[in-house]
Amino acid sequence: MITLNLATKKIKKKIFKEILLSLVKDVVLLVLFAVLINATFIFISREMLNKDFERIKSQKQLIHMHSQPFNIEVSEINRRMNKINQIQKEYTKWSETILELSRLIPNNVIISTIELNKTSDKFSIAGTAKYREDFISLKENLETSDIVFNLSSPLSNLLHQEDLKFSLSGNLKEQDE
Protein backbone atom coordinates (compact mmCIF):
# COMPACT_ATOMS: atom_id res chain seq x y z
CA MET A 1 0.00 0.00 0.00
CA ILE A 2 1.28 3.38 -0.91
CA THR A 3 0.38 6.57 0.95
CA LEU A 4 0.48 9.85 -0.77
CA ASN A 5 0.72 13.12 1.07
CA LEU A 6 -0.45 15.78 -1.29
CA ALA A 7 -0.45 18.62 1.29
CA THR A 8 1.91 21.48 0.88
CA LYS A 9 4.66 22.24 3.36
CA LYS A 10 2.68 25.13 4.76
CA ILE A 11 -0.34 22.89 5.43
CA LYS A 12 1.92 20.19 6.89
CA LYS A 13 3.41 22.77 9.27
CA LYS A 14 -0.08 23.95 10.26
CA ILE A 15 -1.24 20.37 10.89
CA PHE A 16 1.91 19.67 12.90
CA LYS A 17 1.30 22.81 15.03
CA GLU A 18 -2.35 21.79 15.61
CA ILE A 19 -1.30 18.28 16.68
CA LEU A 20 1.42 19.74 18.94
CA LEU A 21 -1.04 22.26 20.41
CA SER A 22 -3.59 19.50 21.00
CA LEU A 23 -0.90 17.38 22.69
CA VAL A 24 0.22 20.29 24.94
CA LYS A 25 -3.44 21.02 25.77
CA ASP A 26 -3.98 17.36 26.74
CA VAL A 27 -0.83 17.33 28.91
CA VAL A 28 -1.86 20.59 30.63
CA LEU A 29 -5.35 19.21 31.28
CA LEU A 30 -3.86 15.99 32.63
CA VAL A 31 -1.54 17.94 34.98
CA LEU A 32 -4.44 20.14 36.12
CA PHE A 33 -6.53 17.05 36.77
CA ALA A 34 -3.69 15.50 38.84
CA VAL A 35 -3.29 18.74 40.79
CA LEU A 36 -7.04 18.84 41.41
CA ILE A 37 -7.04 15.25 42.69
CA ASN A 38 -4.03 15.98 44.96
CA ALA A 39 -5.64 19.15 46.27
CA THR A 40 -8.84 17.24 47.02
CA PHE A 41 -6.84 14.53 48.80
CA ILE A 42 -4.94 17.15 50.83
CA PHE A 43 -8.15 18.96 51.75
CA ILE A 44 -9.85 15.74 52.87
CA SER A 45 -6.73 14.71 54.83
CA ARG A 46 -6.60 18.10 56.53
CA GLU A 47 -10.25 17.84 57.53
CA MET A 48 -9.70 14.32 58.90
CA LEU A 49 -6.65 15.50 60.87
CA ASN A 50 -8.61 18.46 62.25
CA LYS A 51 -11.41 16.13 63.39
CA ASP A 52 -8.87 13.78 65.00
CA PHE A 53 -7.13 16.72 66.66
CA GLU A 54 -10.42 18.01 68.09
CA ARG A 55 -11.34 14.50 69.29
CA ILE A 56 -7.95 14.05 70.98
CA LYS A 57 -8.18 17.53 72.48
CA SER A 58 -11.60 16.78 73.99
CA GLN A 59 -10.35 13.41 75.28
CA LYS A 60 -7.38 15.15 76.88
CA GLN A 61 -9.70 17.60 78.61
CA LEU A 62 -11.90 14.75 79.85
CA ILE A 63 -8.90 12.83 81.10
CA HIS A 64 -7.58 15.94 82.80
CA MET A 65 -10.96 16.56 84.46
CA HIS A 66 -11.22 12.97 85.66
CA SER A 67 -7.62 12.76 86.82
CA GLN A 68 -7.60 16.10 88.64
CA PRO A 69 -8.70 14.63 92.01
CA PHE A 70 -6.03 11.93 91.68
CA ASN A 71 -3.40 14.51 90.81
CA ILE A 72 -4.32 16.51 93.91
CA GLU A 73 -4.20 13.37 96.04
CA VAL A 74 -0.83 12.32 94.57
CA SER A 75 0.54 15.82 95.17
CA GLU A 76 -0.58 15.65 98.79
CA ILE A 77 1.00 12.20 99.22
CA ASN A 78 4.24 13.45 97.65
CA ARG A 79 4.24 16.46 99.97
CA ARG A 80 3.77 14.21 103.01
CA MET A 81 6.46 11.81 101.80
CA ASN A 82 8.90 14.70 101.39
CA LYS A 83 8.07 15.85 104.91
CA ILE A 84 8.60 12.31 106.26
CA ASN A 85 11.91 12.00 104.39
CA GLN A 86 13.06 15.31 105.88
CA ILE A 87 12.12 14.14 109.37
CA GLN A 88 13.94 10.84 108.85
CA LYS A 89 17.07 12.65 107.61
CA GLU A 90 17.09 14.78 110.76
CA TYR A 91 16.32 11.86 113.11
CA THR A 92 19.06 10.57 115.37
CA LYS A 93 18.64 7.20 117.01
CA TRP A 94 19.60 8.07 120.56
CA SER A 95 18.17 4.92 122.13
CA GLU A 96 21.28 2.82 121.48
CA THR A 97 23.58 5.56 122.82
CA ILE A 98 21.48 6.01 125.96
CA LEU A 99 21.28 2.24 126.48
CA GLU A 100 25.07 1.94 126.16
CA LEU A 101 25.57 4.85 128.58
CA SER A 102 23.16 3.28 131.06
CA ARG A 103 25.20 0.05 131.04
CA LEU A 104 28.23 2.05 132.15
CA ILE A 105 26.51 3.55 135.23
CA PRO A 106 27.31 1.77 138.54
CA ASN A 107 24.55 0.87 141.03
CA ASN A 108 25.07 3.67 143.52
CA VAL A 109 25.01 6.43 140.89
CA ILE A 110 21.83 8.36 140.08
CA ILE A 111 21.75 10.39 136.86
CA SER A 112 19.63 13.53 137.02
CA THR A 113 20.31 14.93 133.54
CA ILE A 114 21.81 13.76 130.28
CA GLU A 115 22.28 16.22 127.45
CA LEU A 116 23.16 14.93 123.98
CA ASN A 117 23.97 17.34 121.14
CA LYS A 118 23.73 15.90 117.65
CA THR A 119 25.43 18.75 115.79
CA SER A 120 28.52 18.95 118.00
CA ASP A 121 28.51 15.28 119.14
CA LYS A 122 28.97 16.52 122.71
CA PHE A 123 27.27 15.23 125.82
CA SER A 124 27.01 16.13 129.48
CA ILE A 125 25.85 14.08 132.44
CA ALA A 126 24.93 15.36 135.90
CA GLY A 127 23.89 13.35 138.92
CA THR A 128 24.71 12.08 142.38
CA ALA A 129 27.00 9.25 143.47
CA LYS A 130 26.56 7.66 146.89
CA TYR A 131 30.33 7.31 147.33
CA ARG A 132 33.38 8.82 145.64
CA GLU A 133 34.44 5.30 144.50
CA ASP A 134 31.13 4.97 142.63
CA PHE A 135 31.82 8.24 140.77
CA ILE A 136 35.38 7.14 139.98
CA SER A 137 34.00 3.83 138.68
CA LEU A 138 31.54 5.73 136.45
CA LYS A 139 34.31 7.95 135.15
CA GLU A 140 36.57 4.98 134.38
CA ASN A 141 33.72 3.11 132.69
CA LEU A 142 33.06 6.12 130.42
CA GLU A 143 36.76 6.62 129.63
CA THR A 144 37.21 2.99 128.58
CA SER A 145 33.95 2.78 126.65
CA ASP A 146 33.63 2.67 122.87
CA ILE A 147 31.17 5.57 122.66
CA VAL A 148 32.91 8.37 124.62
CA PHE A 149 36.15 10.32 124.19
CA ASN A 150 37.60 13.58 125.56
CA LEU A 151 35.85 13.06 128.91
CA SER A 152 36.28 16.01 131.25
CA SER A 153 35.44 16.19 134.93
CA PRO A 154 35.89 19.23 137.16
CA LEU A 155 37.96 18.72 140.32
CA SER A 156 34.92 19.68 142.38
CA ASN A 157 33.54 16.21 141.53
CA LEU A 158 36.11 14.70 143.93
CA LEU A 159 35.69 17.02 146.95
CA HIS A 160 33.16 14.95 148.88
CA GLN A 161 33.40 11.35 150.09
CA GLU A 162 29.64 10.66 150.15
CA ASP A 163 26.55 12.00 148.35
CA LEU A 164 28.80 13.42 145.67
CA LYS A 165 27.09 15.73 143.16
CA PHE A 166 28.96 15.50 139.86
CA SER A 167 28.97 16.64 136.28
CA LEU A 168 30.83 15.15 133.32
CA SER A 169 31.13 16.21 129.70
CA GLY A 170 32.79 14.89 126.59
CA ASN A 171 32.34 13.88 123.00
CA LEU A 172 30.39 10.99 121.54
CA LYS A 173 32.01 8.75 118.96
CA GLU A 174 30.00 8.32 115.78
CA GLN A 175 27.81 5.24 115.89
CA ASP A 176 27.43 2.92 112.91
CA GLU A 177 23.84 3.03 111.67
Secondary structure, DSSP 8 states (H G I E B T S, - for coil): --------HHHHHHHHHHHHHHHHHHHHHHHHHHHHHHHHHHHHHHHHHHHHHHHHHHHHHHHHHHHHHHHHHHHHHHHHHHHHHHHHHH---HHHHHHHHHHTS-TTEEEEEEEEETTTTEEEEEEEEEEHHHHHHHHHHHHTSSSEEEEE--GGGGS-SEEEEEEEEEEE-----
